Amino acid sequence: MNYPAKSRYQNPDVVRSYDEKRFSSLKGRIVANREQGAVLHAFSSLEPGSRILDAPVGTGRFTKLFLEKGFSVVGG
């Protein structure tokens, strides 16, 4: 399946500018904090080393969080 957006997120400059633009406003930071809290809550019962699937990976902004919690991350 041809999905052009997937290849755009592989460019570090595109990823950085997207995240900076999306989360630079107060509203964007509030949304990001809520999303992060929800994700942490959803995975709170998993043990470190658990394998999780991050799909869609998007810009990968949750990957670092998952790795810091000791999860084995697979992105799709």
Secondary structure, DSSP 8 states (H G I E B T S, - for coil): ---HHHHHTTSHHHHHHHHHHHHSSHHHHHHHHHHHHHHHHHTTTS-TT-EEEESS-TT-TTHHHHHHTT-EEEE-
